[in-house]
Structures are given as C-alpha cells and as structure tokens.
Amino acid sequence: MSIFIYFILLLPLVLIFLKQLSPSKGKLPPGPIGLPLIGNLHQLGKSLHRSFHKLSQDYGPVMFLRFGVVPVVVFSTREAAEEVLKTHDLETCTRPKLSATKLFSYNYKDIGFAQYGDDWREMRKLAMLELFSSKKLKAFRYIREEESELLVKKLSKSAETQTLVDLRKALFSLTASIICRLAFGQNFHECDFVDMDKVEELVLESETNLGSFAFTDFFPAGLGWVVDRISGQHSELHKAFARLSNFFQHVIDDHLKPGQPEDHSDIISVMLDMINKQSKVGSFEVTYDHLKGVMSDVFLAGVNAGAITMIWAMTELTRHPKVMKKLQQEIRVTLGENKEKITEQDLEKVHYLKLVIQETFRLHPPAPLLLPRETMSDIKIQGYNIPKNTMIEINTYAIGRDPNCWENPNDFIPERFVDSPVEYKGQHYELLPFGAGRRICPGMATGITIVELGLLNVLYFFDWSLPDGMTIEDIDMEEAGAFVIAKKVPLELIPTPHKCVLLAAFKRKKQQRRPPSPPGFPIIGNLHQLGELPHQSLWRLSKKYGPVMFLKLGRVPTVVVSSSETAKQALKIHDLHCCSRPSLAGPRELSYNYLDIVFSPYDDYWKELRRMCVKELFSATRVHLIQPIKDEEVKKMIDSVAESASQCSPVNLSGKFLALTVSVICRAAFGLSFHGTILNNDRFDKLVREAFLFLGSFSASDFFPNGGWIIDRLTGLHGRRERSVRDLDAFYEQMIDLHKQEKKQGSEDFVDLLLKLEKEEAVLGNDKLTRNHIKAILMNVLLGAIDTSAITMTWAMAELMRNPLAMKKVQSEIRNHMGNKTMITLDDIDQLHYLKMVIKETWRLHPPAPLLVPREVMSEFEINGYTIQPKTLLYVNAWAVGRDPDTWKDPDMFLPERFRDNNIDVKGQNFELLPFGSGRRICPGMYMGTTMVEFGLANMLFQFDWKLPDDMVVEDMDMEESPGLTVGMKNDLLLVPVKY
C-alpha cells in the first residue's frame, strides 16, 4: 500500500520530467542547458533583467529558457523586439496567467494583465476615455501644477536650512499625490485614513510581490502549491494583496459617503456610476472587481514609475556635473531668471530636458522587462519557432545598452538624441520604456508630463550638491525591486535656492495681491449677496469694490471683471490661461457630461468639435443656404401679424420672435419644423426657458460639494432639472429617428451630418462620436441659437417704443431704402446702417447673456496687478461693461447714434461691447445670430407701425428682466401693429 502512495506522489514529477524531454515542433532558439524539473530557474538572480542580459551575451538576442515546465523566450535586441511587438503583435498580445497577477488584477479584470480579447479592449477604451485621454490630461493640468508647486514649497524649507533632502521620498510623494488625485479623486494631503509613508510602503510591497515568482506558476500538478505554502510565498502574497485591497476599499468607501459631491471627473466616480446603473461595457457588466482592477493598474504602474525615472535622472545629473550645468542653464535662460511658477506651457520650451529624460529611459527603464506576453499561436522569429503558450520577455534594459544600437552604451550622453529621430512612443524599438503595440502603456502621456514637470521644478528653483565629504564616485548605483527597478540607496542631496529665484520669490511674496472683496459669511461666503439677477447684483458691488472683484461662492473662489479694460486682459491678453470651463451641475446634465461646444473644457476634443461645427453649421455659406427658410418663416410671421393688425388687436412680440427663431433653427438644423413633434407650442417655449434657467442658475452642489446636493433635492431643483433633461432627450431622439433614412448628398441638414459621422465612427480628439455627443451638440444649436436672437429683437422693439425718435429714424431709413420693394433681402440689410446701430445699442444695454458663460482659470495670471489663481471661476459681466460710465457717455440712455463715429463692433475685438464674448470661447454662431436679428427686426419695422395697447403710455412699459443664463423681458412685450 505504501509503495502505491509513493507512486501517486511521484507521478506528477515524472510527467513534468517527460514533458521537458518531449521534442518541440521546429527549431527552438538557443538557450542554456537547464536542470530536470526546475529548468533554468537556478540561473536567475535577484535582478532578472541583468541575468537575462548576461545569458544573452552567450546565447544570443533570442534565447529559450524553461521556468519549471513553462517555456520562455527572451528578446534582447531592437530587431527581435520589433518582430515581436510589430510584426507578430497580434499573436503575442495576451498575458500569461500567473498567480500574483491574477490576484492583484482581481482575476484579470484590469487592463495591464487581462487576457487579450473583447473584454480587454472595452476596458482599455473606458480607461482611455475617462482617465488617459488628451481631454483628461489637459483638464487635470491644475492638479499637476498645484502638486509641483507644493513640492517646491517643501524643498524651499530644506533649502533655507541647508538640510539633506531624500529625493526618493520627495518625488514619490509628488507622483503619488498627482496620480491619486486625478485617478481616485483623493487628496492625500487631506486624507484621514493613510499617510504618504504608508502609501510608499504599500506600493513597494505590492510591486515586490507582483514581480516575484510563485512556484505554482511553473510547477502545476500540486508540487508548486505545496512549495509556495512551505516557503511562505503564498502567505506573503495574500497579505500584501489584502493590505492593498483594504486601501482601495477605503478610497471607494470615501466616494460613497453620504454628502459627497456628484463628481464625474475621476475614474472611481465614473465606474461607480456604471456599477450603480448596472451599465455594460461591451458584453459584460461593470463590477467592483473591474473598478479595483483598474485602480490597481493605475496605482502600481503610475505612482512609482514616474518617481523612479526622476530619481534616476537626478542621480545621473549629479554624477555628470557638466550635463547638470548645461541643463539648468538652458532652463533658466529659456524661461527667464525671474519666473515665479512653472506651468505645463513651459515644457515645450526646454528641449535639452527632454533629451536628458530620454537618456534616463535608455539606461534606467522603470520596468526593464516589459510586462510578459504569451504567444497565442505558433510563430517564427529570426528563423526560430516560438510555440503557442510560450511566455515572452522583452528585455528593454539590454536593448538600451546594446552596442549595436548605441555608441558608448554605458555612458550617460543626452546629446546622442539631438539629431536622432528616436523617441519613446512605441515606434522606435531601441527605446521602449512604455512598450509598443497593442499593449503599450495607456498612461504614457500622463507619465511623461509628470516626469517633465517635476524635474523642471526641482532644476529651475534649486541648485543641488552632495553632502559634505561625499564625492561623485561615492554615489551608489545599485538597483532594487522586481517589477519596477528603483535606486536601492536613497538619493540624498542638499538644495540651494537659485539666487535669481530667491529674488523672484521675494518679489512675488511682496507683490502678489488678491482682488478686493465684499465681506462674506462663513460657509456661504458671498452667495447671499447675489439676487435673482446676479449681473445686476455684481454690477452694484463692483461700483464699490472695483472692476476686478473677488468673491467666495460657497467654497468656490470667484473673480468678476466689470470693465472693458479688465475684460480685455481676461479675454485677450490672458485668454489661454482662462479659456476652460468649470464643472457645474446644470451644464453637466444638459450637455451629457460636457460633450458639447459651449461647456466642454478646453482641449483637443473641443477644438475639433468647434472647427467642425463652424464649418458645417455656422459658416457664411450655411447662413446663405438657409436664407430661403428665413424668407418663408418671416413671411408667415408677417401674415400672422397682419391678421392682428386688421383686427387692431395686440401682438405678443416675445412669442412671435421666439416662434420665428425656433422655426428657422429647427428647419435649418433638423430639417423640419418643431410643430407636430412631442415639443410644440407652449410646452416647447416653457422647456427652452427652463433649460436656460438651469444653465444659468446657481446650484448648491456646485458651491457646497459635501452637502449641496441635499439642498438641490429639497428645493426641487434637482428633480426639475432631471425632468428637463428627459424631455429634451426625448425631443433629440425623435429628431434622430426622423433622420434614419439617408438623404441625397447636398440636402443633408446638421442632424444628417452628425449621424453620418457617428456611422463612420468619427473621432473628435480621442473620443469616438456617440449618440450622446450628437445630443449635446444639438442642445447647443437648439438653446444657443433660439432664445438669444428672439431676446434681442424683443428688447430692440421695447427700446424703440420707449424712444419714438429712434423708431421714426430707423423706419424711415428702411422704407426709403426699400422704395417699392415688398420684402427685405440680406443685400438690403447691408445698407441699413442705422438699423445696425439700433441693434448694437440694444446689445450694449441688454446683452442676451449678461454674464458671459463662466470660465475656469487654468494657470495663474494677473489683472490690474491682482493675482488670479488656478481653479478660480471667472465671470465677465458684459451687462456692467455696457453700462460703464468710464466707457460710455450717458450709459443708461438708448442712443444708437453713439455708434456713428466709432468702429466698435461685436466681433470680439472691441471689449466695450461683448454680446458674443471674445477670445477662444467666442460664440461660433455669431454671424448666424446677427443676420437673424437684422433680418427679422428689419421686416417687422418695414411692414408695420407700432403702438402701445389702449390706456397704456411709455412710462407704463415694464422693462424688468427675467433670470437665467440668457436675460429677456420678464413679461411679454404686447404691441398693436398697424399695417404700413
């Protein structure tokens, strides 16, 4: 009986041994002779990449090994790597199943270690859209700049006392803070459940276990399982994973606490929304394991890799003083000696820094072995057969030191990249810090930006020296780590503030000023000082506190500019510093999470979307093409008003002008009138007004992130906004359903164009055009073009009724010009100069959007000597600018003649008159809106004389404004038409 038991125990070992001896198909690559059962495992030291590199010297750039029963092929030259990652990318782009990666990826529900397939593609697409897109990269710029500035402040304290700085800890803290803020929405400086030392310990422990070998992976059949448990490997692995998982759960729980803001900026918030809504990504439903898998990828790959690169770069620069001197000289000469703060705009100016980073990547790639791949089919590389299910290792450490690729490969020479096309983005296989092919690191752009910004700050503001008694030869270059390779011994240097930087810092401390501010209350700040019409409240405050005024709206710092000069500084001189948009609840809901033109943050997506819309919808060609529609709709309006004129009954001009613009826009953009849709007549009018109210109103959740959402629900704002979004969504869906049939080329409207782009899977920025993108764009067209034109025509008629001389003058001009003509054309409009003055004067007194759509400051700048900080909400009060007595004589009077002898127009170059805004965010529909107002108003003034209803005099006219993003007359304008 005992003999039988021994036979059963030894059988797996015998089978493993026989499998090792079995012949393989074709010619395998050369490799060292292994031992029975363990293969070549005994030939591997602690530094796996160095062991591979040493073995490849004897066995060549394509080398075959066995890890237990697992076949492994190691590639160590550029040519071999290119064959794997380019020629055979599809056959080698999956991952091997290893016990550590299975555990830390939550059963392969991540991006880095997941098996290649549809699920992996969908998860990677999600991460690219929500975390690593160029849109997100730019949106989170302020985080990187804030954390870099905080690092400089910390280092300055050590510099003042000339004390040693552990750069490893300092730079790790920088990358950890940035990654965790932009990916997890978690600021560790304010976090109450972990400190930075524990985070560093957690990352290092997790990466050590993730990169270690488990016997279970290479000795299946039970033997490996036993050895892992006897050696304690299994226990250590699971303890490390438990600590990491516990940390992730703390972060998730923090997002789930009651009263947390409805933030959609970090990937945890995005995926939690998907989990709560049971959303699917591709064919699978998103779960908490998917969320934690992505968190694991970002946390372990993103935090340490950037810090390691910066540390190695600083180490090499310290060992090469001439390179350090050259680099710092370039930085300080290029950026100037008195710069107060480094921004990401500066990164494009420092070319030698980029060469230094490339050379650091070559000698010290953070992951010297790319994440292992596994062949999905038999392939042939450099004449050798690589069987299916072979583990693939790319040794970037060896490639970076290959003498066939690099002259003097062991020397640190950044100049080698001066005239070289080689870069690190996956197209040049001699430099692969981020990999290449389908499995290239998706966070490459984010990672390199953090490295460049961090190094630029520490090199610009400080000079660095070794501790007393230490020389360059004493610097320890030993490596440590298994998964990513760090410097084993901390790099400790003494910072000294650069003398010119000290002067700049002193100057900044002395001169930096915040704009004057009215006193506010605790918690709410100045919110109580904003009435139903914020532009008027802010105008009154600006009379006391000046044209640049600081407010605190709840927790949100806000600056309001109220003069033409300060508007020019914000919208022209510093336009690029403040051309993004803030995250506000109303715009977020109505724009499908900022997929539109108006409220989208400033990034590549917005630029391409705006370019497309200007070309396809708002161009002069498009305006002229829709002129027949305007002719028809204006004729209908005239006929309707003529009927009232025959009965001497009042006409609701507010309603008539709104119906006109609705009909023109719906026919031009949607190809049909809104009459007969689910949104017609009064319901449509009400919905448009409500939407503008939600876009322009202050939501408590915007200004009280930790509890404002409760207020919004108690007041009913949240519910009304959701109903508005649902109703508009239903309208968009009906419009889209009516356009499913393809039209002939040349007859397409804007919806047809967007649906065509969706079908072609067009890409804007890094985002593929989806149905939600289309709806967001339609929202801009529907709301942005309809209400504003109608409001201007209504205000113009009201002001003309209050100023009979101006009314007589503009009607005389029109009628004298028209003669016997019966209908005004666009050519006629160009000759009506006084009419244009009337419209300009209307825009001066009654800009449709009296507070321009708010901007968000992206980087620090000054207005009138006052410092405007990043993340500040910036309002331009166009209503106040138009009534500024320093700019306009008799500013409250309606005097169109004031425009006779000046060249002020509304195209964004004259900051005294800003109905369409200015700068990069100027309204793209300006020409369309202007022609609509001119054409509609001219026809009504030509065809009819106007009088007030019986028993009403001019003094009785109600000029009160309505609240919202656009401000029309609170009460409808009722006038009696008299046929001319």
Salt bridges, closest charged atoms under 4 A:
GLU79 OE2 - ARG78 NH2 3.16
GLU82 OE1 - ARG78 NH1 2.98
ASP89 OD1 - ARG373 NH1 2.84
ASP89 OD2 - ARG438 NH1 2.91
GLU91 OE2 - HIS88 ND1 3.58
ASP118 OD1 - ARG121 NH2 2.08
GLU122 OE2 - LYS125 NZ 3.77
GLU145 OE2 - ARG141 NE 2.82
GLU146 OE1 - ARG181 NH2 2.96
GLU147 OE2 - ARG181 NH1 2.89
GLU147 OE1 - HIS189 NE2 2.80
GLU149 OE1 - LYS341 NZ 3.74
GLU149 OE2 - ARG508 NH2 3.10
ASP197 OD1 - LYS169 NZ 3.55
GLU200 OE1 - LYS169 NZ 3.32
GLU205 OE2 - ARG243 NH2 2.25
ASP254 OD1 - LYS257 NZ 3.12
GLU262 OE2 - ARG713 NH2 2.96
ASP266 OD1 - HIS255 NE2 3.25
ASP273 OD2 - HIS264 ND1 2.78
GLU316 OE1 - ARG319 NH1 2.89
GLU316 OE1 - HIS320 ND1 3.61
GLU316 OE2 - HIS364 NE2 2.73
GLU337 OE1 - HIS498 NE2 3.07
GLU344 OE2 - ARG144 NE 2.42
ASP346 OD2 - LYS339 NZ 3.42
ASP346 OD1 - LYS349 NZ 3.46
GLU359 OE1 - ARG362 NE 2.84
GLU359 OE2 - ARG416 NE 3.03
GLU415 OE2 - LYS326 NZ 2.93
GLU452 OE2 - LYS354 NZ 3.04
ASP463 OD1 - ARG332 NH1 2.94
ASP463 OD2 - HIS498 ND1 3.68
GLU478 OE2 - LYS488 NZ 3.40
GLU479 OE1 - HIS49 NE2 2.86
GLU479 OE1 - ARG50 NE 3.02
ASP575 OD1 - ARG855 NH1 2.66
ASP575 OD2 - ARG920 NH1 2.90
ASP604 OD1 - LYS138 NZ 3.13
ASP604 OD1 - LYS607 NZ 3.88
GLU632 OE1 - ARG667 NH1 2.98
GLU633 OE2 - LYS636 NZ 3.49
GLU633 OE2 - ARG667 NH1 2.87
ASP639 OD2 - LYS635 NZ 3.02
ASP685 OD1 - ARG689 NE 3.06
GLU722 OE2 - HIS718 NE2 3.51
ASP727 OD1 - ARG683 NH2 3.59
ASP729 OD1 - LYS775 NZ 2.93
GLU733 OE2 - LYS775 NZ 2.54
ASP737 OD1 - LYS740 NZ 3.40
GLU742 OE2 - LYS759 NZ 3.05
ASP749 OD2 - HIS739 NE2 2.87
ASP749 OD2 - LYS743 NZ 3.12
ASP752 OD2 - LYS743 NZ 3.25
GLU758 OE1 - ARG771 NH2 3.28
GLU761 OE2 - LYS768 NZ 3.82
GLU799 OE1 - ARG802 NH1 3.12
GLU799 OE2 - HIS846 NE2 2.74
ASP828 OD1 - HIS817 NE2 3.12
ASP828 OD1 - LYS821 NZ 3.02
GLU841 OE1 - ARG844 NE 2.82
GLU841 OE2 - ARG898 NE 3.02
GLU856 OE1 - LYS871 NZ 3.32
GLU860 OE1 - ARG508 NH2 2.89
ASP892 OD1 - ARG883 NH1 3.67
GLU897 OE2 - LYS809 NZ 3.24
GLU934 OE2 - LYS836 NZ 2.96
ASP945 OD1 - ARG815 NH1 2.89
GLU960 OE2 - LYS970 NZ 3.46
GLU961 OE1 - HIS535 NE2 2.63
